[in-house]
Amino acid sequence: MSSDTDTDPELADLIAQTSEESQGLSRGSGLDRLREMGAVLRLSEADAADLEGEAGDADQTMIINMGPQHPSTHGVLRLMLELQGETVLRTKPIIGYLHTGMEKTGETLTYLQGATNVTRMDYASPLFNELAFALAVEALLGVEVPVRATWIRMLMTEMNRISSHLLFLATNGMDLGAVSMMLFGWREREEVLRFLETVTGLRMNHNYIRPGGVAADLPDGWADQVLALLDLIPPRLEEYDTLMTGQPIWRERLQGVGVITADEAVALGATGPILRSTGYAWDLRRDQPYLAYDELDFDVVVGSYGDAFDRYAIRLNEVRESMKLVRQIVDKMPSGDYRVQDKKVTPPPRARIDESMEALIHHFKLFTEGFQVPAGETYAAVESPRGELGCYIVSDGGAKPYRLRVRGPSFVNLQTLPHMMRGGLMADAVAVISSVDPIMGEVDR
Amino acid sequence: MSDASAEEVADPEDAAPEPEPTPEKHGVPVTDSLGQEVLHPTREQYRDLVETLRGEGYLVCIDLTAVDYLAHPHRETAPGVDPERFELVVSFLSHEHRARTRLRVQVPVDDATVASIVDLHPGADALEREVFDMFGIVFEGHPDLTRILMPEDWDGHPLRKDYGVGAIPVQFKGAGKEERT
C-alpha cells in the first residue's frame, strides 16, 4: 500500500482524508467506544423459561419474545426484548434457525461445485458470494482472469446490488406500513432479475461467477436490455422519493430512530450502509479496490446522523450510484475471453466434446474429480450490499477446500441491533431491524 | 499441507545456505501468505498483540474464525512456531492505513482455551461465540460464551474434522413391517 501512495497523488489524498476521519475515532477499548455496555441481554433460554409465570411488580421489567415467525424479522430472526413499559432496555438476538452447516458442506464440495453452495448464503445478493469465493480460489490458484470476465463480473454484481437494494426498499416500506412501496420495490426488482435471468439462466442462486471467470458470455442484445433498464429505473426512483423520502409520516417514523455513532459502528465491526450512515466513508470498492473499480468514477454515499432514515437514504442513493457505474461499464466493456484459457481450470467448449475423445475425458475429469488447488490460505473481501463479505479459504493441495469460511456482513452487523434499540420504543424495533437489512441465510449459513 | 508450497509461502529465502533470521514484527514471527501479512503470536502473546495493533490503528476486528488441522498435524506454519490441532485466525482492518493483517494462533486440543478480546473489540462477541459453538475453543473472559448457531443443548462441535457430516435415514412410506403384513 505504501509504495502506491508515493506514485498516485489521488490515492494519497484519499488516504489522508480517511486518516483524518479515523483520527477522530476513539482508540479505547470496548468500554470507551460504546455508549452503553449493558445493551445486550445475556439470558439463556432455559433461564428465560424459568421466569415464566412469575408475577412481577408494576415497576419490574418484562421479557418478551419477538419472532422467529414475526413477519417483520425478515426470515427467522428471534429477539428477546427486555421492556420497561413501552421502552426497550436490553435485547438479545437469537439466531441459528436457518443454520444448515454450509461451511461444513463446503468442505465436501469441489471448487467447481463450491459456487453452488456459497451462492445460497446471502440469497438477496447471490453474485457477491460467488465473487468472493471465486476471488479467493483464484488467489490460491494464481490465475489471472481475462479483462472481459472482470468487467462482466462488475456489471453483474452492480445489477445485483440494485436488485438487492430494491428489495430492501420494498421490505423497509412494508415493515413501516407503506404497502404500495412493497409492490413498487418488487416490481422494479423483477425487471432487474429478468436481466440477470437472461444472462445466467436463473433469477437467483446463479452459479454464474466461477473460479477462472464466468459461466457464459453475455448474450446478444445485453447492452440494449441494460440501457432500457437504466432508462426505466430513474423515474421509478423519483416515485419513491415522492411516496416516501419527502413524506412527513415516513420521516417521523425513521428520523432519530436507531441511532448509532461512528465509534460504536467501528468497534462492533459493522460495515456497509450501517457504517456509512454515521458519516464515515468506507467502501471497499473505493478504499481497497478489487476487480477494476479503480477505473470507474462513482461516489461513496454517506449519512450524517446514523439513524434509520440515513440508512434508507443511503441505499436509495446507492441504487443511483450503481446505475452510474453500470452506464460506465456498458461504455467500456472490453472484448475478449469470458473465462481463463487454462486447461487445468476451464472445461473444454461444449462443441469440442462431440468430436474429441480427449475433450470428453478432460471434461469428465474436471467435473468428477475437480481441479487441484495449491496449498495455502487466503482471505478475499468484496463490498456486498450489506457490507464487507469475506471469504477465507484454506487449501491443503486437494480438489476440495480444507476449510471454507464466509464472513457474512449480516452476521456481524446484527450485533449493532441491541445498541440501536436501547432506550427506544417497542414500536420502533421493527423500523430498526428493517434498517439493518439482515439476510438470515447469510447470518446462519 | 504439501511441503513444497507451504515452504514457499512461509519463507521464500529458504534456498540460501545461511539460514536468515526469522522476520519479526512486534516480537512475533511474521510471514507472507500470497501477499497478505500474517502474524504468528503464541497464546500468551495474543491479547497483548491485539492491543498493540489497536494502538497502531487496527480498530476493526473484521473476522475471527478457526481451522481444525486434524489431518495435518505436522504442517509448516512459521519458523519457530509448533503446529497444534486448532488454529485461531483473526483478521484486523485498519481504515487509516488501508491495510489488513491476520493473526494465526496455535491452540492445542487438550487445553483449548484462548483469552477473549471482546473487551478490546466488542465486535468479536458473536464471532467468538460462533468459534466456541463450532470448534469448542473456550474464550476466557467472554461475558456470555454460549452456543449461537446450534441449539443450547447440542452435543459436539460440528466444524471439527472428527465430527461426521451425518445423514438422516430416509423413511419410505409403507416400508414398515407392520404395514407390509
Interface residues (C-beta under 8 A of the other chain):
Chain A: M1 I15 T18 S19 E21 S22 Q23 L25 R27 S29 G30 L31 R33 L34 V40 R42 S44 E45 A46 I95 G96 H99 G101 E103 K104 T105 T108 A139 L140 V266 A267 L268 G269 A270 T271 W282 D287 Q288 P374 A375 G376 E377 T378 Y379 A381 E388 G390 Y392 V394 D396 G397 Y402 R403 R405 R407 F411 V412 L414 Q415 D444 R445
Chain B: M1 S2 S5 A6 V9 S33 L34 Q36 R54 G55 G57 L59 V60 C61 I62 D63 T65 V67 D68 A71 H72 V89 S91 H95 E96 H97 R98 A99 R100 R102 V118 D119 L120 H121 P122 G123 A124 D125 A126 L127 E130 M134 P143 D144 T146 R147 I148 L149 M150 P151 E152 P158 L159 V165
